[in-house]
Amino acid sequence: MRKLYFLLPFIFLACKSGTSTSNESGAKTDSKPIEISYKVKESEISDFLKYLSSDELEGRETGTQGIEKAAVFLEDCLKKNKIKPYFKTYRDTLTNFDSPAFNIVGVIEGTDPELKKEFVVLSAHYDHIGLEKKEQADKINNGANDDASGVTSVAAMAKYFSETKANKRSILIVFFAGEEKGLLGSKSLVEKLKKQNFNLYTQLNIEMIGVPMKRDYLAYITGFDKSNMAQKINEYTGKNTIGFLPKEAEYQLFYRSDNYSFFQAFGKPCQSLSTFDFENFDYYHHVSDEFKLMDIPHITAFTQELLPAVTKIAVSPTQEITMNK
């Protein structure tokens, strides 16, 4: 997640959301969800996350050798799952960064002749903040929670769609670079997509899901009151999957991750899902954000629970997720 200056104790952030939602729980529904027989495997979640947050990648700072290794790893993941590049290659070069840097972008074409012209974007940023400048025993900011956890979940969803072909709409899989530098990867990509008249339906961006919350819902969504996405996800899963987190609104997290670049460019429901609630993880942008602290069963369950929702988003005859007026 892009640097949260409000976490510094001597800075006071006064801006708050105007949402009228007074409780933390998302809307419940009696709608019957899609039944998913596909099972996300804990072992695959663990192996993927362990490498992406390993010391070998040296904190995955954009423009470094460490993130280059991560890029190769993600390219190999897409190739293995027979997911095609969206551009000529998987690498989408950032136009707003001095050193060579790349988003990794794949596409899973929809199965419906008409609906495949519309796109659902599943995304997460694979960059982090790299090495500490001062001398200390551990200098590597591994970024396991931020945001190797989100990348791991998106990769698992990509594998699901590649194997099941359960998407009538096309799915754009995006792993962003440059998020920690100011959302540079997403800003660069949306400029190219706009020129192509990219037909975006919605974007689900996954951000910091490495540990669970102690709440009556699985995750929160940024910009809760900007669209009906939270309510529709709960309808699609048949569970209290998404809730409202007051601190998200207070700190305006909607504007702090790569969903915002897409929202600015397309004006469509583009939001981030997260389970980092400011109480359950003490190592934001810290060298102790490591694999050993990640809750693999939770990440697996989070991904599994979202499958009915992302499937319904990808197959609904009409665009049911809409902006609130």
N, C-alpha and C positions, 0 to 999 in steps of 0.2 A: 504494500500500500504506500502511495506517495506520502512523504514525510508529514506527520501530524504534529505540527508545532505546538498545538494545545496540550500535548502530553508533557511538555516541559513545565515544571511546577511554578515558574515565575511568570508565566504568560497566561493572561485571562482572555478567554474567547467569549464575547458577549452575544454573538448572533445565535438566534434560535429559530426553529422552524415554526411556521404558522399552522401546522397540522392540528386538526380538531380532535384527533384520536386521543382518548384519555386513558386507555389501558394498553397493556403490552401484548395482549393476545390477538392473533389474527382471526378473521371470520371463519367460523366452522360451516360445514356444508354437509348435506345428506346425499349429494350426488355420488353416483357410483363411479369409481376411478377405472381406468384401463388396467387390466390385469397383465403384469409383466412376469414372464417365466424366467427371463434372463437373470443370471446372478453375477453380481460384481464380486470378484475374488479378492479377499484380504491379502493374499500373498502377492498378487500383482500390484495392488495399491502400495504395499510395503516396499517391494523391490524398486518400483518406479520412483517413489518419494525419497527413498534412501540414497539413490544415485544423484538425483537432482539437487539434493541438499548436502551432498558430500563435500569434504574438504578439497577434493580434486578440482572442483569447479570454482573454488576461491571466491565464493560469494556472488558470482554471476553479474558483476557490474557491467553495464552496457559499454561495449567497445573494448573489452578485455579478452584474453585467451580463455578465461573461465567461462564466459557466456558463449564463446564460440563452441566449446565442448558441449554445452547445454543445447545449443542450436542443432548440432549434429545428432545428438541424442533424440531430440524431438522430431527431426527429419526422419530418422530411422524408425521411430514409432509410427509415424504416418505411413511410411512405405510398407512396413510390416503389416499394417492393417488395410493395405490397398486403398488408401485415401489419396486422391489425386491432388497435385498442387493447384491452387486457384490461379496463380500466375504461371509463368513459364517454368519456374522452379518453386520450391517451398519458401524460398527466401524473398521477402519483401523488404527492399532496402529503405531504411529511414532517410527521408529527404531533409531532415532538420537536425542532423547530428553530424559532427565533423568527422569522426572516425567511422569506418564501416560498421554498420549495425543493422540487424535484421529482425523483423517480425517473421514468425513461421506461420504460414497460412495454407490450409488444406480445404478441400470442398468435398462434400458428400452429396451428389446430385439427388434431387427428389425423384420419386417414382411416379408422380402424377404429371401429365403433360402440361397442365396449366399451373398448378400450385408450385411446381418446381421453379417457376420464374420468381417466386418470392423466397426470401432468405431469412433463416433464423441464425443468429450469430451466437456461438458458444465460445467464451473467451476467458483468459486469465493471463497475467503478466509473468514471464519467466525470468525477468531480470531482478536483481536485488542491489545491495549497496556495496558489495565487494569487501575490501580489506580495511581494517582499522589503520589509521596513519600513525598513531602512537605505538611505541614498543610495549608489548604485553604478551603474556603466555599464549593466549588465543587471539589471533588477529582476524579470523575469518567470520564474517557475518553470513552464516549459511542460508538464512532465509527459508527455513523449513516451513514455517507457518506462512510467512510472507514472501512469496506466494507460491512456493513449490507445492503446497497443499492444494491450492486452487487449480494449478496446472495438472496435477495428478488426477483430480476429479474430472476435469474437462477431457483429458486423454482417455479416461475410462468411458466417458459418455461417447466419445468419438468411436471407440472400439465397438461399443454397443450398436451404434447406428450402422457402422460398416459391416457388421456381421448380420444384423437383423433386417436391414433395409426398411426400417419402420418409419421412414420419413417421406411424406408426400412433398413437403417443401424441401428445398435445398438447405443444407447445413454448412455454414462457414465456420471452420475451426480455426481460432486465432490464438497464438501465443505471442504476447506483446513484449517487445524490448522497450527500454526507455521510459517505462512508467515512473520509476523512481527519479527520473531526471525532469519530470514535469509532463507526464502523459505523452511523451514524444512519439512513441510507436503508434498509438491510436490516432493521434492528430495527423500523422503522416499518412496512415492508411485511409482514413476517411476522405482525405482530399482526392485520392485516387479513385475510391469507390464512387464518390459523388460525380466525378467526370464520366464514369461508366453508366450513370443512371441506375446504380445499384438499387434493387427493389427490396428494401429492408422491411421485414415485419416487426421483429423484436430482437433484443439482445439480452442474454443472461451472462453476466460476468461473475466469475467465482473468485472471491477474495478472502483469504485467511480463514480456512475452515478446519484447521489442524486439531483443535480441541473443542469439546462440546460446551454448551452453556447449561446452567442450572435454571432453566425456565420451562414454561409449559408449551414451548414451540421449539422446533429444530433449529431454525435460522431466522435472521431478520433480513429485510431488504432495504437498500438505500433508496431514499425518495419514496417512502411508503405511500404517501398521499398523492403522488404524481400520476399514478395509473392504477388500474385494477389488477395489476400483475399478482400481488400477494393473494388477493381473494381468488383469482383464477387458479393459481398454483395449488391452493388449499382444496379447491373444488376438484382439480385433476388428480390429486393424491388421495383425497378422502380423509386427510389428516390435518392436524393443526401444524403444518409444516413451516409456514412463514408467519412471523409476528411483527409487531411494531416495537422497536427499541428506542426509547426517548433520547438516549445519548446519540444515536445515529442522527436524529433530527437536529439536536442541539449543536453537534459538531459538523453538520452538513456534509456527511460522508458521500452523498450523492455526487458531489463535485470533485471528489478526491481520487477517483479511480477511472479506468478506461471506458467505463460506460458513458461518462460525461461527454467525451469527444463524439461518440456516436449520437447521443441525444442532441448535442448542439448542431450536428450536421444534418440529421434526418428528422428531428422532432418526433420520434417514435418512442415507445416504451423501451428504454435501455437502462437497466438497473443491475446492481451488484447484490449478490447473496453472500452472507458472511456469518460466522459463528464466533467471531472475536468481539466480545462485549465489554472490554475495558476492565473486566473483573476476573477473567479466566485465564489470562496469559500475561506474564510480567516481563516478557523479553522482546517487545516490539523494537525493531532496529537495534538488536543487541546480539553479541556474539553467541549468546546462549540459546538463540532461536535455532535449535538443532533437532535432527530427526528423532533422537531418543525421547524427546518430550511430546512427540506427536501421537495422537490417539488413533491408531490404524482402524480399529473397529468402528469408531465414530465416522471417520472419513469414508469408509466403505458404506456404512449405513446411510450417511448423508447422500452419497451418490446414488445408491439404490433407491432411496425414497424419492429422489427427483426424477427417476426414469419415467414414471407415468406422466408427469407434468411435461417434460421436454418432448415426450412422444405426442401427447395431445396437442401441444403447441405446433408440432411439425405436421400434424395431420388434419386439424380442424378445417372444415370446409370454408369457414369465414375467419377473419381476423378478430378473435374474441378478446384479445388483450388490447386495451385502448387507453389513451391518455384521459385523465380526468379533466373536466372543464372547470 
